[in-house]
Amino acid sequence: MAIIGITLGDPGGIGPEIVLKVLKKHSFDHTLILYGTFPTNMSIPEFPVIHEAKGIRDIGKDVYWILSKQDSDLISGNPSQESGIAAYDAIKQAGEDALNGYIDAVVTAPIGKHYIQLSHPDFIGHTEFFAHQAHDAHVVMSFFSDKLNVALLTTHCAVSEVSSYITIDDVVAKMHIINSALKSFFHISHPKLALLGLNPHAGEYGAFGNEELVILKPAVDTLRTQGVEIDGPYPADTFFAGNYQKYDMIISLYHDQGLIPFKMLSFDTGVNVTLGLPYIRTSVDHGTAFDIAGKGIASEKSFLEAIILAIKMLS
């Protein structure tokens, strides 16, 4: 029996709603611990309240709730600095518990980065936060669905800065993280990887930039000598019009390059996974949807898939 931590996300968003929808419709043969705050205008079940995750394995299977200390009323559809603090405190505690071995996986509901930054200006996103907390610089933001798997070499940075984040050593290190994760968590004995180029037409032999020639191609050559099955770099504009499904993972250079095709195909069912952490972390592949929060119309499909994938990765 595994212990899975679930963070509720920003109380002003759809996180609490989709968590409750999943728990109402589905049961899991594992212990679940909820971290965070429900909005005061939401009716919630009587979850057993605990003060810490330590020792929960000895208590028995159930859905438990670790209450956050929150003095202000938090309302669905009304994000604020206070709702950002609640969201931040939840992921901080869940990450610490995972690092301490009290829980085996963390499944996160969406947060509002802006509202967290009002109190924590250096906050960038879940991926970067958990990586920093774990003192591990090399993590990979990846996305899984039954139609397409995508990983990103960079995460939340300006497009103008993407090139400065890419080095041969970094590409090689992150490819090994991806390759190892596909083997160990998804039981793919010989993962097939495809790397996209950064520039139009993958640079066209240096005509539109030389990152492919001086960084990406040498990294691919190095990886092949190390036993990694990888092709590319491919022109990104035509790659998804071809036989992309023959690859177990497609690696894009920056956020939108990979996530536009992924979300077009798998928005309701895709799962965000942080590879390279010392524990399993999955999440929805969508945002807080503050505009529909509290209306009861948010889809819980991606969150359900995030829990299912975390359980699969634990097996």
Secondary structure, 3 states (H helix, E strand, C coil): CCEEEEECCCCCCCHHHHHHHHHHHCCCCCEEEEEECCCCCCCCCCCCEECCCCCHHHCCCCEEEEECCCCCCCCCCCCCHHHHHHHHHHHHHHHHHHHCCCCCEEEECCCCHHHHHCCCCCCCCHHHHHHHHCCCCCCEEEEECCCCCEEECCCCCCHHHHHHHCCHHHHHHHHHHHHHHHHHCCCCCCCEEEEECCCHHHHCCCCCCCHHHHHHHHHHHHHHHCCCEEEEEECHHHHCCCCHHHCCEEEECCHHHHHHHHHHHHCCCCEEEEECCCCEEEEECCCCCCCCCCCCCCCCHHHHHHHHHHHHHHC
